[in-house]
Amino acid sequence: MLTYRKQKAIESKRLWFSENCYERLAEEFEATVGTHDEQIQKLRQCIERLQADHRQMLIRRYFKDSGVEDVAAKVDRTVEATYRVLSRIRLTLRNCMQGGSTQ
């Protein structure tokens, strides 16, 4: 009997959503699927607009999962300078994604 009461107490603490809530969540998800594909395409365009050396740094760091130290060694910069350049690259990409232009 105690086990049954504990289970019921746990079940009553769970969040249960109404059917309307589930429908709205599904609608929101469907609306964002197309947006996600558009954002990926826009990001690709923004990356293509970067200077070649910046594009290579970005690819090494994020697409090849290299550490900043490895990227710095490959481009013959200090780690600190590499952090600064990657930060500027990310800012440039963010501006581009928001409708601005790249450098």
C-alpha positions as CSV (number, residue, x, y, z in Angstrom):
1,M,0.0,0.0,0.0
2,L,2.8,2.4,0.8
3,T,4.5,1.7,-2.5
4,Y,1.3,2.4,-4.3
5,R,0.8,5.7,-2.5
6,K,4.4,6.8,-3.2
7,Q,3.9,6.1,-6.9
8,K,0.7,8.1,-7.0
9,A,2.5,11.0,-5.3
10,I,5.3,10.9,-7.8
11,E,2.8,10.8,-10.7
12,S,0.9,13.8,-9.4
13,K,4.1,15.9,-9.4
14,R,4.7,15.2,-13.1
15,L,3.8,17.9,-15.6
16,W,0.9,16.9,-17.9
17,F,0.1,19.1,-20.9
18,S,-3.3,19.6,-22.5
19,E,-4.0,18.4,-26.0
20,N,-4.1,22.0,-27.1
21,C,-0.6,22.5,-25.7
22,Y,0.8,19.5,-27.6
23,E,-0.8,20.9,-30.8
24,R,0.7,24.3,-30.4
25,L,4.2,22.8,-29.7
26,A,3.9,20.7,-32.9
27,E,2.9,23.8,-34.9
28,E,5.8,25.7,-33.6
29,F,8.2,22.9,-34.4
30,E,6.9,22.6,-37.9
31,A,7.2,26.4,-38.4
32,T,10.9,26.4,-37.4
33,V,12.0,23.4,-39.6
34,G,12.1,25.5,-42.8
35,T,13.8,28.4,-40.9
36,H,16.5,26.1,-39.8
37,D,17.4,25.1,-43.3
38,E,17.4,28.7,-44.4
39,Q,19.7,29.6,-41.6
40,I,22.2,26.9,-42.5
41,Q,22.2,28.1,-46.1
42,K,22.7,31.7,-45.0
43,L,25.6,30.6,-42.7
44,R,27.2,28.8,-45.7
45,Q,27.0,32.0,-47.8
46,C,28.4,34.1,-45.0
47,I,31.3,31.7,-44.5
48,E,32.0,31.8,-48.3
49,R,32.3,35.6,-48.1
50,L,35.1,35.5,-45.4
51,Q,38.7,36.1,-46.4
52,A,40.3,32.8,-47.4
53,D,42.7,32.7,-44.3
54,H,39.8,33.4,-41.9
55,R,37.7,30.7,-43.6
56,Q,40.5,28.2,-43.1
57,M,40.9,29.2,-39.5
58,L,37.2,28.7,-38.9
59,I,37.2,25.3,-40.7
60,R,40.2,24.1,-38.7
61,R,38.7,25.2,-35.4
62,Y,35.0,24.2,-35.7
63,F,34.7,21.7,-38.6
64,K,37.9,19.7,-37.9
65,D,37.5,20.1,-34.1
66,S,41.1,21.4,-33.7
67,G,41.9,23.2,-30.5
68,V,42.9,26.9,-30.6
69,E,46.5,25.9,-29.8
70,D,46.5,23.7,-33.0
71,V,45.0,26.4,-35.1
72,A,47.5,29.0,-33.8
73,A,50.4,26.7,-34.7
74,K,49.0,26.1,-38.2
75,V,48.6,29.8,-38.9
76,D,51.8,30.8,-37.1
77,R,50.1,33.1,-34.6
78,T,50.0,33.2,-30.8
79,V,47.2,31.6,-29.0
80,E,45.9,35.0,-27.8
81,A,46.0,36.4,-31.3
82,T,44.1,33.4,-32.6
83,Y,41.4,33.8,-30.0
84,R,41.0,37.4,-31.0
85,V,40.8,36.6,-34.7
86,L,38.3,33.8,-34.1
87,S,36.2,36.2,-32.0
88,R,36.2,38.7,-34.8
89,I,35.3,36.0,-37.3
90,R,32.3,35.0,-35.1
91,L,31.2,38.6,-34.9
92,T,31.5,39.0,-38.6
93,L,29.4,35.9,-39.1
94,R,26.8,37.0,-36.6
95,N,26.5,40.4,-38.4
96,C,26.1,38.6,-41.7
97,M,23.4,36.3,-40.4
98,Q,21.5,39.3,-39.0
99,G,21.5,40.9,-42.4
100,G,24.7,42.9,-42.4
101,S,27.7,42.1,-44.6
102,T,31.0,40.5,-44.0
103,Q,34.3,42.4,-44.1
